[in-house]
Amino acid sequence: MNGRDAGKARTALPAHVIEVGAEPLDRPVRDSLGGRPFLDPGQEWPVCFCGERPALFFQLDVPADAGPFGGGHLLLFHCRAHNEASDAECAGGRLVPRYRDAPQSHCPGPFWRVLLQRQAELPAAEPEPAVCALPLTLRPFDDVPSPRGIGAQLFKLGGTPSWAQDPEYCTCACGADLEFLCQVPEGMEFAVRPGLPEQPYSVGADTYGMFLGNEVYLMACPAHCDPAAVWPVNQN
């Protein structure tokens, strides 16, 4: 496949299941659904191509033992008004330059932003206004692949992806092979505050989803060529 390789053997990062707490947050924490994003100095809240500020769905500190990503801070923003699947654009066997800003087949630009930052020390002044702020806890677990090489279908960091279709491994525009970092399971919904506009194709008026509810595999650049060099592969 152009820009994708299903045949390479991959070394999995140590696996951590990501557990969502039930007690709403009243203070900024680094591992959370919603909340106040921890951003690198100079990094502003992302903006969708439509001009709307996307919601912070989750953020977390990447454990130190996670290979080239250890010690980073991962954040996923997704627009409320646009809920589609991602569409990789490749050329010459790799993702195009600035692929994280490239037009999509159904949109003139991306409606999400995934950041893997390395100097995110302070929380933003404003909290995420839509997604309910809940704590996240990372717990190590043994993600033993099935005979087909499929990992656990969980909200997790590291381990082996639970590919719903053939594995998709992309090459970054910088030439580094993107590596699997995090998975959001199919159909995961994020509770939102009452009275907000409903998201297209979401399950209900009180929740938002991402990428049409597809299983999402975050593939990150181990060379850290850009804080936004993380591609969300979608499958169902």
Residue, then its C-alpha position, 0 to 999 in steps of 0.5 A: m500500500n502507498g505509504r503504508d506497510a502491513g508486513k514489517a515486524r514491530t516492537a511494541l511499547p510497554a502497554h498501559v490501559i487508560e482508565v477513566g475516573a468517575e469523579p469530576l475534576d475541579r482542578p487542572v491535572r495532566d491526565s484527563l478527559g477535557g480539563r485544562p490542556f497542558l501545552d508547550p510554551g507558545q503553543e496556542w489552542p488549535v483551530c479547525f479549518c472551519g474556524e471553530r476551536p476544537a474540543l480537548f477530548f483527552q490528554l496524558d503524560v506518556p510514561a518514561d518507559a515508552g521508548p522515543f515517546g517517553g516523557g512526552h505529553l499527548l493531547l487529542f483535539h477534535c472539532r464538534a462541528h465536523n465528525e468524519a474519518s481521517d484520510a491519509e494523503c501519501a506521495g512517493g511511499r510516505l505521507v505528504p509534507r505537512y500531512r497534519d494540515a493537508p486537505q481531506s477528501h471530504c473537508p478542505g483541511p483537518f478537523w482535529r489536532v493531535l499533539l505530542q509535546r515535550q515542554a508542556e509544563l503549565p495548564a492553559a488559562e481556560p478549561e475545555p468548555a464542552v467535554c466533561a473533565l474526568p481524571l485518567t489513570l494509566r495502569p500497566f498490563d500485559d497486552v498479549p496479542s492473539p494468534r492473529g497478532i491482535g492486541a486488546q481492544l481497549f483505551k490504551l497506550g502502547g501494546t499491540p493495536s487491535w487492528a479491525q482491518d489490515p495493519e496500517y503503518c505509515t511513513c512520516a514525511c520526514g522519512a521515519d516510520l510512524e510507531f503505534l502510540c495510543q488506541v481509542p476503541e471503537g464507539m467510545e463516547f465522551a460526556v459533554r456539558p448540558g445545553l451544547p450543540e449536538q455533534p453530527y453523527s454522535v450517539g446522543a445529544d449529551t456525548y461527543g465522539m471522534f472520527l465517526g466512532n471508528e477505532v483510532y490508532l495514533m501513530a507518532c513520529p519517533a523523530h519528533c519532527d513536529p509536535a503535530a507529527v501524529w497520524p490518526v489511523n481509523q478502522n472499523 
